[in-house]
Structure formats: structure tokens, C-alpha cells
Amino acid sequence: MFDTLKEILVDKLKVDPSRITPHATREEAELDSLAVVELSMLLDKEYGVVISDDELMEAENIGEMARMMTERRTTV
């Protein structure tokens, strides 16, 4: 799921790909709260993965966001 998340962040949210690593924090990836809200909506609309923006904001890093995507995708 990390690759999918990276693709979304780069293609849809225009994040610099060099900033996206599993250990990168939101701040290191330059994901502000608006970008996180947009990510939450994209995940739901395009991938059927429901993760609230609050949950994404609480994730320690990009890798944890990808882990949440994997967990939610298997329960859908």
C-alpha cells in the first residue's frame, strides 16, 4: 500500500516524491492539514478506504498511513 499512497501523494497532491519515505513524518513530507483532508477524501472516493483526516493526522509517519490503508482495505 505504500506505493499506492506515494502515487496518490505525488500525482494528486503534488508532493515531492523525494520527501515520501515510510519513515517521513507529515511535516517532512510537507502534508499540511488541508492536504490530509484531501487525502482522506481521495482514499474514500477513489479506493473505497475510509480513514478520517483525524486518524491520518495522528499517524506518526507515512508508513503508518499506508498500514492503516492496508488494514481498512481488507475489512471493506
Residue pairs with C-beta under 8 A, 6 or more apart in sequence:
1 66
1 67
1 69
1 70
1 73
2 22
2 62
2 63
2 66
4 47
4 66
4 69
5 20
5 62
5 65
5 66
5 69
6 17
6 20
6 62
8 39
8 42
8 43
9 15
9 20
9 29
9 31
9 39
9 62
10 16
10 17
10 20
12 38
12 42
13 31
13 35
13 38
13 39
13 42
15 29
15 30
15 31
15 35
16 30
19 28
19 29
19 30
20 29
20 62
21 62
21 63
22 61
22 62
22 63
22 66
23 61
23 62
23 63
24 61
24 62
25 60
25 61
25 62
26 36
26 57
26 59
26 61
26 62
29 62
31 39
33 53
33 57
36 53
36 56
36 57
37 53
39 53
39 56
40 51
40 52
40 53
40 56
43 49
43 50
43 51
43 69
44 50
44 51
47 69
47 73
48 73
48 76
49 69
49 72
49 73
49 76
50 72
50 76
51 65
51 68
51 69
51 72
55 68
56 65
56 68
59 65
59 68
